[in-house]
Amino acid sequence: MKLSRRMTLGVCVLLLLYWQQASAQTPTTPSMPLTLRQAVALALRKNPTLLAAQQNLESTRAEEITAGLRQNPVFTLSGSDVTLPANNPASPYTYTGDVSRLFERGQKRRWRLDSARASTQVTESQYRDLERQTVLAVKQAFTNMLLAKAALQLADSNLTSYRKTVDLSHVRLQAGAISQTDFDRIDLQLAGFESDYENARVNLAQNSDQLQQLLGSEHPSSRFAIAGTLDPPQLTLSLPDLEQKALAARPDYRATQQAILVADANVKLADANGATDPTLDAGYSRTGTYNSAGFYVSIPLRIFDRNQGEKQATRFTARSSRFSEIAARSLVLSDVDQAWAAYQAAQTLAQRYNAHYLQEAGTILNNLEFGYRHGSYTLLDYLDALHDDRQTNLDALNANAQVWLSIHQLSDATATEILP
């Protein structure tokens, strides 16, 4: 009886451990739909590309340690005729110990440190720029998934509504109110609605997988869900404000400014490397029963090699970095101007759809559907209105999504979150 209880307890423990291991290996999905802010925060924590870039940044920062190291002293110990007696006048034993060290001149260590620290700053700005690009990709994927989700809802609503139209037309066919040809033409349109629904369903699944990949998910889940709206917001900022924000916050532009510091430090380091570094040596020697000490100084005669090529190359690189900074500034302003123009165009188009075209298309469809059922309009008129209403609603969704995409592009161009 005791053995049976022990076995039962052991089985329970094994099952518990197996369940914990399976739970750890099972990819987790958010229990609640993710908002845009939550998706961005999750990507910044788990995106594998960003994680790899973080390690590269730490590797660059570790190189500052190497740049700050001083020259090590060198200890040399030698001996000769050590097996002979000390009083052998012909060949007495000899022990010699030397300590030597190279002394750097021209503040080489200082300029190495300056160059390494500036390089770390450039790498960090490049990492921030990669973060900026990742955030843009997440926002775009999030908006595309919202669009796909809304398009699927629209396709499902259109399909459900049109199936009712087909059922009603079938009743009218049986009652003799319409011909078989008219019914077939109405039924044939159902294929388009079914195709729209299936395409929207596949599009949603694909956009969901793309977003989950950016969030660091190894195994995309069909239960993944997001929450948000495509209703376009209004911006209160002006173009000059956005340009100033971009120049102050863009990490790629900051990296070009920091590259100038790297180039200037390398110029000074190249000049310092042209200076002569002496080597000082101090030694102790015991020969037989006699002790002696001495020293020597080694000074390279830099007659031919005075680091001329590196000095000239670093100066050209420094000039090049300044031109790159000017080009980067122009690129920042151009990015902001283009993103602002795209936002204004998208906002104008979305306002037209939301304030006019959607209502107009719905009114036309209702009137033509009512008129067709009462013989005032032809079947072709009704089907055209049905197609126009479906396309107008889809175009309105795309217009709203384009506003959000242009806002995300503006945030990327300015490297700031322009929405409150």
N, C-alpha and C positions, 0 to 999 in steps of 0.2 A: 504493500500500500504506500509506504514511504517512497519506494523507488518510482512508483507510478506518478506520484505527485512531483517528484524531482524532474522526471522526464517531461511532464506537462509544463512545468515552469520553464524548463530549458527550451522547449518548442516555442513558448510564448515570447521568450527573450529573442530567439532567432527570428521569429516573425516580425517583432518590433524593429530589430536592426535592419532587416530586409526592407521594411516599409520606409524607414528613415533614409536608407541609401537610395531607394527608388525615388523618394520625394526629392532628394538632393540632385538626382540626375535628370528629373523631369523639368523641362523648361517652364519657367513661371510666366504667367501673363497677368497684367494688372487686373485686379478685381473690379475696379471702376474705370469707366472710359477716361482716357488721358486728355487733358487740355493741351493747348499749344505750349504754354509755359512749362508744364510738366514734361512734355516730350523733349523740349530743348534741354531742360535740366538733366533728364535721363541720358540724352546723347552726350552731353559734356562729361558725364561720369563713366559711360560704358562704351562709347564708340571706340572700336579697336584701333582705328587710324590715329585718333587723338591720344590713346594710351601709348602707342608706339612713339609718337612725337614727343610725349612727355619724357620718355626714357632717353630719347636723343638729346633733349634739353638738359637733363641731368648729366648726361655724358659730357656735353659741352661745358657745363658748369664745373665738372670735375677737372677739366683741363686747366682751370685757373690754378689748381694746386701745383700742377707740373710747372706752369709758367713761373710760379713764385719760389721754386726751389733754388737754393744756393749751391755753388760748386762744392762737391765733397772733397775732403782731403784724402791723400793717398799715402798709405803706410807701406814701406818696403823694408823687408828684413832679409839679409843675405849673410852667408858665411863661407869661408874657404879654409882648407887645410885643418878642418876641425878635429881630425883624428890624430894630428901630430901633437907632440908635447909643446907646452907654451914656451919652453926655454930653448927651442930649436932655432938657432940663429939663422939658418939657411932659409927656412920657410915656416915662420911662426903662423899659428892659426889667426884668423881674422873674423870678427863679427861686426856687421854694419847695420844700423837701423836709420831709415830716412822717413821724414814726413814732409810731403809737398802739397801745395794747393795752388790752384789757378785763381787769380783775383781778376774779376771782371771790372772793366772800366767803362765809362760812358753811360752809366745808369741803365745797363742792359736789362737787369731784373725789373726795374721800374717800368720800362717801356714794354717788356714782355707781359707784365701783369696788366698794363693798360690795354694792350691789344687783346689779351684773353678775355678781360672783363667786357670790353666793347663787343667782342665776338659773341659772348654769352647774351648780351642785350639784344644783338641782332637775331640770334637764334630764338630768344624768347618772343620777340616781336613776330618772327615768322611762325612760331607756334600759335600766337594769338590770331594771326591771319588765317591759319588753318582752322582754328576755332570759328572764326567768322564765316569761313566758307562752309563749314559743317553745319552751323546754325542756319545758314541760308538754305542748304540742301534739306534740312529737316523741315523748315517752314514751308518750302515748296512742296515737299512730299506730303506734309500734313494737309496743305490746302488742296492738293490734287486728290488726296483721299476723301476730304470733305466734298469735293466736287463729284467724285465717283459715287460717294454715298448718296448725295442729293440726286444725281442722275439715275441711280438705281431706284430710289423712291419714286421719282417722276415716271420712269419706265414702268414700274409696277402699277402705279396709279393709272397710267394711260392704258396698260394692258387690261387691267380689271374693268375699267370703264368701257373699253371698246368691246370686250367680251359680252358685256351687257347689251351693247348696240347690236352685236351679231345675233345674240339670242332674241332680241326684240325684232330684228329683221327676219329671223326665221319664223317667228309667229306671224308677221305680216305676209311672208311668203305663203304660209299655209292658209292664210285668210284670203289670199289672192290680191293683196294690196300692192305687191311689187312682183316683178318678173323674176324668173330663175336667174337670168343674166345679171340683174341688179344685185340679187343676193350673193351670187358668186363673186361679183366685184367687191362687195362689202366684205365677204369672208376672206377674199384674197389679201386684203389689207391687214388682216390679223397676223400674217406672217411677218410683216414689218415690225409690228409691236412686239411680237415674240422675239424677233431678232434683236431689237433694241434692249429688251430685258436681259437676254443672255449675254450680250456684249457688255452691258453695264455691270452685270454680276462678275464677269471675268475681269473687267477693268478695276473693280473695287478690290478684288482679291490680289491683283498684281500690285496696285498702289499700296495696299496694306503690307505686302511682303517687302516692298522697297522701303517703306517707313520703318518697319521693324528691323531691317538690316542696318539702317543708320543708327538705330537705338541700341545696337550691339547684341541683338537677338540672334543666336545661332540656328534656332529652329522656329521659323515663323509660325504663329498660331492663328487658326481660323477664328478664335474667340477674341482676338485683339480688337479693341474698339476705341474710338476717339469721340470727343465732344467739342462742338464748336458750331459757328454759324458763318454763312457766306455773305451776310448782310454787310455791304461796304461801309466802312467808317469814314468820317470826315477828318482831314488833317488841318491843323491850324498853323503849321509852320510855313515859312516862306523859303524860297530858293536860296537867298543869301544866308539865312540861318543854317540851312542844311549844309551849305558849302563850308561854313566855318566849323560846324560840328565834324565834318569829314576830315578837314585838315588837322583838327586837334585829336581825333580818335583813331584814324585809320592805321592799323598796325603795319601794313605793308609800306605806307609812306614813312612811318616812324622808323622802320627798318632801314630805309635808304638814308635817313638822317643819321642813324647810328653807324651805318657803314662808313660815313665820312670820318667819324671818330676812330674807327678801326684803321682806316687808311692813314690818318694822321699819326696814329700811334706806330704803325708799321714804318712810316717814314723816319720817325725818330729812332726806332729800333734798328733800322738799316744804317743810319748814321752812327749809332752806338756800336754796331757790329763792325764798323770800320776802325774802331779804336783798338790799340794793342793791349792784349791781356798778358801781364807778366805772370810767371810761375815762380813761387818762392819755395825753397827747399832747405830744410834743416836736418842735420844728420849727426849720429854718434857712432864712433868706431872704436873697437878694441882690437889691437894687434899684439898678440902675445901678452906681455904684462903692461902694455902702454895703452892709455885711453886718450881719445881725441874727439873733438867736435868741430863741425864746420857747417857752412851753408853755401848755397849758390842761388843765383837769380837767372831765370831764363826769360829773355824778352825777344819775341818774334820780330824780325825786321820786315815790316810790311812795305816792301819796295814795289812789288807788282800787284799784289792782291790787296786792295783797300776797300773791297766790297762795292766797287764802283757801279757794277751792273744792277745790283739789288737797290742801291740808292736811287738810281735813275728810274728803275721799274716801279718802285713804290710811289715816286712822285707822279708818274703818269697814272697810276691807279688812283691816287688821291684826286687828281683832276677829273678822272672818269667818274668817280663816285659823286662829285658835285654836279656833273651833268645828269647823272642818273637821278639825283634828287629833284632836279628841275623837271625832268620827264615824268617822274612819279607824281609830282604836284599837279602837273597838267592832266595826268590820267585820272587822278582823284576828282578834280573838278569836272572833267568830261563824264565820268561815271555818274556823278550826282546830277548833272544837267540832263543826261539821257534818261536816267531813272525818273526824274521829275517830269519830263515830257511824257514818258510812258504812263505815269500815274495820272496825269491830267487827262490824257486821251481815254484811258480806261474808265476813269471816274465819269467823264462826260457820257460815254457810251452806256455805262451801267445805269446812270440816271435816266437816260432816254427809255431804256427797256422797262425799268421799274416804275416810272411815272406815266408811261404812255403805251408802249408797244404790247406789254403783257395784257393790260386791260382791253386794248383794242382787239387783239387776237382772240381773247376769250369771248368778247361780245360778238364778233363776226361768226365764230363757231356756233355759239348758241342760236343766233338768228338763222344761220343757214341750216342748222340741224332741225330747228322748228319749221322753217319754210320747206325743207325737203320732205318732212313727214306729212306736210299738208299740201304738197304738190306745187309750191311756189318756186322751188329751185330744183335743179337737176341733181342727179347723184354725183356727177362730176364736180359740181360746185361744192357739194358737201364734203367730198373726199379731199378736194384742194384745201378747203378751210381746215379740215382735220389735220392735214399735213403741215399747214402753216402754223397752227396753234402748237403742235408738237415741237416744231423746229424753233419757234419763238421762245418757248419755255426753256428749251435746251440752250439757245443762244443767250438768254438772260442769265442762266446759271454760269455759263462760261464768262460772261461779262463781269459778273460779280466776283468770280474767282480771279479774273485778270486784275481786278482792283487790288485784291489781297496780294497777288503775286507781285504787282508793282510796288506795293507798300513794303513787302519783304525785300525787294530789290533796293528800295530806298534805304531801308535799315542797314542792308549790307553795304551799300555805297558810302554811307556815313559812319558805319561801325557803331551805331547807337540804336537803341530801341525807341523809335519815333512815336510808337503808340503808348499811351499811358497804361 
